[in-house]
Amino acid sequence: MASAKDSTGPAWQDGLPHVLWRTQQAVHGRLQNALDGLDVTVTQLGLAVHLDELGLMSASDLSRLFHITPQSVTTALSQLERVGWVRRLPHPVHKRVILHELTEAGLAGVADGRARIAAIDSALAEILGDGGKDEVIGQLRKLLFALEGEDPAYAGMWPVVPTTS
């Protein structure tokens, strides 16, 4: 009977899946450390950044758009609400749909978080050297698009249609 050591392919720790996972863990740790004092996680900051960029969104819109489970999005939005970054609003047409909007504190937090993340981005670019960052991003996007397809343009499930009064 052959042992696991006799299998073909690189050793576990030398395989691309393992190296990608370890790298993601290391980068995530650096990002989370950079956010110390903001009272948000990397995921929570990411959702807040997208609310800043895309405007009012429902939890289900965020879940679908960013491939995060609805439960995780709901938990993240609840924490953002607790720290005062997000407020809930009823949809102007579909009253049972709850939209999420950044508060002034949320806008300030997003600006601070972006600056902190930009510092990590610069440090990683320095490690990779000239052109390395763009090359790595290109290769990772190639893998991502091959595995999941390209992200579609955002169109919320519950578009906010102005009401006439």
Beta strands, then each sheet from edge to edge (+ up, - down):
strand 1: 57-58
strand 2: 86-90
strand 3: 98-102
sheet 1: 1+ 3- 2+
end
